[in-house]
Amino acid sequence: MFIQKDFDIEPILAKPLMAHLSTIENDEPRDSPVWFLYDESSLWIFGTSKDSFIKRLNKNCNCAIGIVDFDVEKGLLKHIGFRGKAICNKIDPDRLNHFLIKYLGSDSTQWNSWFIKHVVNPLNVMVQYIPKTIVAKDVSFFKTGPNLYSE
């Protein structure tokens, strides 16, 4: 695996950020914003067999993922780009729960019941994204340049 990193990626991957999943359909690029879980050196994405991005991944497992941690007021801009392949599997309930806790919090009694019923309960596909390359760039100098923003 090729890795080029300006920073430790794990703290960013632990944040409840959106990722952009880039897939191919009929030789045309497609982009899907997705929630993700980083665990065991893989990104995990959940969906249903009816989702268009799942159908595309079943036809062509090669894809890319981009994640950006950005705060314009602070001048923070970090990007993580992955290239690799996706494998569609059945849902692992423990991994799904870990994924939900990341975005909804650890107290499941506070989770939106409509969201659980209409979005979470229909989930039946767990995508394991295996990176072949990881490039993590810190370009947090657009306000502070040439020095990088630091927390």
HELIX and SHEET records of a PDB file:
HELIX    1   1 GLU A   10  LEU A   13  1                                   4    
HELIX    2   2 SER A   52  LYS A   59  1                                   8    
HELIX    3   3 PRO A   93  LEU A  104  1                                  12    
HELIX    4   4 SER A  108  GLN A  110  5                                   3    
HELIX    5   5 SER A  113  PHE A  115  1                                   3    
HELIX    6   6 ILE A  116  VAL A  120  3                                   5    
SHEET    1   A 4 PHE A   2  LYS A   5  0                                        
SHEET    2   A 4 VAL A 125  ASP A 138  1                                        
SHEET    3   A 4 SER A  42  GLY A  47 -1                                        
SHEET    4   A 4 LEU A  37  ASP A  39 -1                                        
SHEET    1   B 6 PHE A   2  LYS A   5  0                                        
SHEET    2   B 6 VAL A 125  ASP A 138  1                                        
SHEET    3   B 6 LEU A  76  ASN A  89 -1                                        
SHEET    4   B 6 ASN A  62  ASP A  71 -1                                        
SHEET    5   B 6 ALA A  19  GLU A  25 -1                                        
SHEET    6   B 6 GLU A  28  VAL A  34 -1                                        
END                                                                             
